């Protein structure tokens, strides 16, 4: 497994990191101003990580605006509920 000196999870491409960012937002609800909002290429390892600084990732913003994030959260809620039974 690839590791970074930052100990952050690494993603091999920007696209994969953005998809993981959206998935993370689908699974967890972050209070305003907290949680990861974008991805960046690390100067240390050359891979991508999440960041809570900067502007909201465009792909994530689009998913939020189109209502897809809310649908994904609802799907995850029911999936988790059914797993517990």
C-alpha positions as CSV (number, residue, x, y, z in Angstrom):
1,X,0.0,0.0,0.0
2,X,1.2,3.5,-0.9
3,X,2.0,5.7,2.1
4,X,2.6,9.4,2.5
5,X,4.7,11.1,5.1
6,X,1.6,13.1,6.0
7,X,-0.2,9.9,7.0
8,X,-3.2,11.0,4.9
9,X,-5.0,8.5,2.7
10,X,-3.6,8.6,-0.8
11,X,-5.5,8.5,-4.1
12,X,-3.7,7.7,-7.3
13,X,-5.6,10.3,-9.5
14,X,-7.6,13.4,-9.1
15,X,-10.7,11.7,-10.5
16,X,-10.5,8.9,-8.0
17,X,-9.9,11.4,-5.1
18,X,-12.9,13.4,-6.2
19,X,-15.1,10.3,-6.4
20,X,-13.9,9.3,-2.9
21,X,-14.6,12.8,-1.6
22,X,-18.2,12.6,-2.9
23,X,-18.6,9.1,-1.4
24,X,-17.3,10.4,1.9
25,X,-19.8,13.3,1.9
26,X,-22.5,10.7,1.0
27,X,-21.7,8.6,4.1
28,X,-21.0,11.4,6.7
29,X,-22.7,14.7,7.5
30,X,-20.2,17.4,8.3
31,X,-21.1,20.5,10.3
32,X,-20.8,23.7,8.4
33,X,-17.2,24.7,7.9
34,X,-15.8,21.3,8.8
35,X,-14.8,18.2,6.9
36,X,-13.0,17.7,3.6
37,X,-14.1,20.0,0.7
38,X,-11.5,19.5,-2.0
39,X,-8.6,17.4,-3.2
40,X,-5.0,18.4,-3.9
41,X,-1.8,16.8,-5.3
42,X,0.7,16.3,-2.5
43,X,4.2,17.7,-3.1
44,X,5.7,15.0,-0.9
45,X,4.2,11.8,-2.5
46,X,2.8,13.0,-5.8
47,X,-0.7,11.5,-5.0
48,X,-3.9,13.1,-4.1
49,X,-5.4,13.8,-0.6
50,X,-8.5,15.5,0.8
51,X,-8.3,19.0,2.3
52,X,-10.6,21.1,4.3
53,X,-9.1,24.3,3.0
54,X,-9.8,26.3,-0.1
55,X,-12.9,26.4,-2.2
56,X,-15.5,23.6,-2.5
57,X,-14.5,21.1,-5.2
58,X,-16.5,21.7,-8.4
59,X,-17.6,18.1,-8.8
60,X,-18.8,17.9,-5.2
61,X,-20.6,21.3,-5.6
62,X,-22.4,20.0,-8.7
63,X,-23.5,16.8,-6.9
64,X,-24.8,18.9,-4.0
65,X,-26.6,21.4,-6.3
66,X,-28.3,18.6,-8.4
67,X,-29.6,16.9,-5.3
68,X,-27.6,13.7,-5.9
69,X,-25.8,14.0,-2.6
70,X,-29.1,14.0,-0.7
71,X,-30.2,10.9,-2.6
72,X,-26.9,9.1,-2.0
73,X,-27.2,9.9,1.8
74,X,-30.7,8.5,1.8
75,X,-29.6,5.3,0.0
76,X,-26.7,4.9,2.5
77,X,-29.1,5.4,5.4
78,X,-31.4,2.6,4.2
79,X,-28.5,0.4,3.3
80,X,-27.0,0.7,6.9
81,X,-30.5,0.2,8.4
82,X,-31.1,-3.0,6.5
83,X,-27.6,-4.3,7.3
84,X,-28.4,-4.1,11.1
85,X,-31.4,-6.5,10.8
